[in-house]
Amino acid sequence: MRALRFSAAVAVAACLHVSASAQTDQPRARAFVDQISLSSVGNERLPRWDSEICVGAVGLGATEAQALVDRISARAASVGLRPGAPGCRANVMVIYAPDSDTLTRQIVDGRRDLLGFYGDEGQATAGREAMEDFASRSRPIRWWHVSDTGAGSIRPDAARSRRSADRSTALAASSGNPNAGRGTLDDLDGADAVRVSGSRAREAARNDLSYALIIVDAQRVAGVPASAWMDYVALVALAQLDPDARPADFPTILNLFSAPQSAPTTLTAWDVAYLEGLYRGRSTVAGNRQANDIADRIAENVSQ
């Protein structure tokens, strides 16, 4: 009997210790969430993918493109998303480019229809000032997200959809375009304008990602293990994060390029818990509550 009581006491003490530790970590976890998160203009709720993502990759050889697609798809599946079937329309496009500065400027100047620039009803982005920063600020990896706030559904025009040939939706560099694989504006030929259709009757409280464009500078990531920058890409593909975040005080792969000697080379427990908190929580809660829910998830996971 005494042994049973002792075991029960130990179990209770352990639970109390974890609970107290989680409470202690929660403010730091909330600081992490606030540091790296980026909400769309006019919508404080952090966007996320609703159910399915379909990844396209150009500029890499077929083997590397497939590895990238598989890594993003695996991370997506781990938080409950469904990777697209073969032949799906890419709503996450990754371009591996030898000169990302020139390419990004060309896209922003020539394909604003892809980036939600024209502000059709129901679209949400980080805003035009952020779009200019996306085009002009040199970075190893840069990203842009478009989301649907619920006034309509943002989806590509099926009549002009670009199909993939690989098993999981990698857009192979050997697509027949002589410039494909070099990271040029031609890689977006046939890509769909982001547009709104559907009914305003949809729940306006949602903020679902509908398109993500990620551009990787081949020269700036050359000294980084491919698995590391691919995990970095997976994180920014699944969450709209602040490109100007300075998370040096936190264990995250987002430090990969700011502190390459000491940064993690895979998603950390903090990164994984951030994604789990983003996707496991209700999609319609208010922004502050959503951030607290994500922070709670991080605090619980990192304290164990």
N, C-alpha and C positions, 0 to 999 in steps of 0.2 A: 504493500500500500504506500509506504513512504517513497519507494522508488517511483511509483506512478505519479505521486504528487510532485516529486522532484522533477521528473521529465516534463510534466505539464507546466511547472513554473519556468523551466528553461525555455520551453516553446513560447510561452507568453512573453518572457523577457526578450527573446529574439524578435518577436513581432513588434514589440514596443521599440526596440532598437532600430529596426528597419523603418518604422513609421516616423520616429524622431529624426532619423537621418534624412528621410525623404523631405520632411518639413524644412530641415536645415538647407538642403540642396535646392528647394523650390525657388527661392529668390534668385539664385545664381542661374538656374535653368531658365527662369523668365527673362533674365537679362540676356541670355544667349538667344532666346526666341526673338526678343525685341531687336537685337543686334543684326541678325541675319535675314529677318523676314521683310518682305516687300509686298504691300497690298496695292491693288489697282487704284487709280485715281477715282475718287467718288465712291469707293467701296472698301471699307476697312476690313472686310472679311478676307482671309487669305484664300486664294483660289487653289483648287486641286482638280485632278482628273476625276471624272464621275465614274467611269466603268472600264473603258477600253483605251489602250494606247497602241499606236502603230508606228514603229520607228523606222525611219529611213536614214541611210548614211551614204554620203558620196565623198569622193576624194581619197578614199583608202582602197587598198587592194581588197579583193573579195573576202579573203580570210580574215583580215583585220576588221573589215566592215561587219562581217557576221559576228565577230567577237564582241564588238561594240554593241550591236543590236541585242545580242543575247544577254549581255551584262545589264543593259538598261531594262530589258524585258524581265529578267530575273528579279531585279530590285522592285520593279512594278508589281510583279506577282506576289512578292513578299508582303506587300501592304494591301493586298486584296484586289488589285487591278487585273484585268484580263488582257494579256498581250494579243495583238492582232493576228489573225490567221493569214496564211500566205495569200498574197494578192490584195491585202487591205490597203486603204489609202493612208499614206503617212500623215500623221498629225504631230509627230515629233521629227523634225528634220535636223540632222547633224551634218555640217559641212566641214571637212578637213581641208584647210586651204594654205598654200604656201605664202600668201599675202592676204591675211584676214582684214587688214585695214582697208585696202582697196576694194576688196570684195564686199565688205559690209557697207561701205559708202555707196557702192553701185546698187546694192539691194535696197537701201533706204531711199535712194534717189529714184530708182527705177521700178521697184516692186512694193510700193507702199500699200498696195491692196492686200499683200500678205500680212502686213503688220498692224492692221487695225487703225491706220493713220486717219482714215476718213470718218471715223467715229460713228459708224452706222448704229442705229438703235439696238441696244442690248450688248454691244461690245464693251470691253474694258481692257485697258492696258496701263502701263506705268506712266503714260502721258507723253506728249510730244517733246518736252525737254529731255526726258529720259531716253527717248528715241534718238535724239541728236547725240546724246552721250554714248549710246550704243554704237552709233556710227563713227564717232570721232575719237573715242578713248581707246588707246591701244591696250589690249589685254591678251593673255594666253588663250583664254576661253571667254566668250561673251554669249549672252543669251537674251532672248526676247519672247515674252508670252502674250497671248491674246486669250481672254476668257469671255464667257457668256454669263451675264448677270441675271438671266432668267426672263428677260423681256421677249426673247426669241431663242432659236437654237442656231448657233454658228456652226456651219458645217461646209465642207467643200462641195463644189458643183460636180456631181458624179459624171457629168458628160465630159469633163475635162480632167478627170482624175488620172494621176500617173501611177501605173501599176509597178509592183516590184516583182523580181523573179526569184529571189532567194527564199530559203525555207521560212525565215522569220520576218521578212520585210526589209532586208538590207537592199538599198538601191545600189546595185553593183557598179563599180567604176567602168566595167566593160559594157556599158549600156548601148553602145553603138554611136554615142556622141564623141567625136574626136577630142573634145575639150573636157569630157567627163573625167573626174578623178583629179583634175588640176585645181579644183576649187574656183570656179568661175561663175558668173551670173547665168551661164548656160545650164548649170546644174539645176536651176529652178525652172527651166522651160517645161511647161505643162503643169507646173504647180498651181494650186487653186487659190483664187482670191478668197479671203475670209469674208463671209457675208452672213447676213441675218435672214432667217426665214422662220416660219412657224407662228405660233400664237402668243399674244401677250398674256394669255391665261396661265402660263407656266408660273410656278412659284418664283416671285421676284427676289426672294431672299437668297437664292443660290448664287454661286460664283464659280462656275465650272471651267477649267481650262479647256480650250478648244484647239490651240495651236502653239507650238514652241519651235523656235528656230535657234539653234546653237551652232556657233562658228568657232572652230578650233584652229589656232594658228600653228601650223606644222613646225615652224622654226622655234617658236617660244616653248613648245612642249617637248622638244627634241631630247632634252636631257632628263626627262621624267619618265619613269616606267609606264608603259602603255596601260597596264592594269590600274595604275593610280589615277591618271587623268581620265580614264574611262569611267571609273567610279565617281570622280568629280562631276563628269558630264551626267551620269545617272542621277546624282543628287539634284542638280540644277534643272534637269528635265522634268523631275517629278514635283518640284516646288518652285514657286516664284520667289527667288531670293534676291537680296540687295547686292548688286555688284560692287557697291562701295563699302560693304560691311568690313569691319576690322575685328575679326574674332580671335585675335592673338591670345586672349586670356582663356580660350576654351579649346578642348581637344576635338578638333574637327578637321576633316579633309579640306575644308575651305582655306586652310593655311598653306596648302600645297605649294603655291607659287610665291607667297610672301615670306615663308620661312622654310625653304625646301630642304634644309639640312635636318630639321627637327620635326617637320610636319608628318602626320600619319600618311600612309600610302594606301589606305583603304578606308571605307566608311567606318567611323568610330561608333561606339555605343550611343554617343550623343546624337550623331547624324541619323542613325537608325531609329532611335527613339523619337526624334523630331518628325521623321516621316510617319512613323506609327501613330503619333499623336495627331498629326494632320489628317490622316486617313481613317483612323478608327473613331474619331469624334464625329458628332453630328455636323452635317455640312451647313446647317442653317442657323447655328448659334451666333450670337453677336461677336464681333471681332475680339473684344477684350476677353470674353469668356473662352473663345477659341484659343487664344494665346495662352491663357491659364491652363487649359486642358492639355495643350502640347507640353507646357512646362511641367505639369504634374507627371505626365508620362516619362519625360526625361528624368525627373527627380527620382521616380520610382525605379527606373531601370539602372541608373548610374549608382544608386545607393546599395544595390544588391551585391 
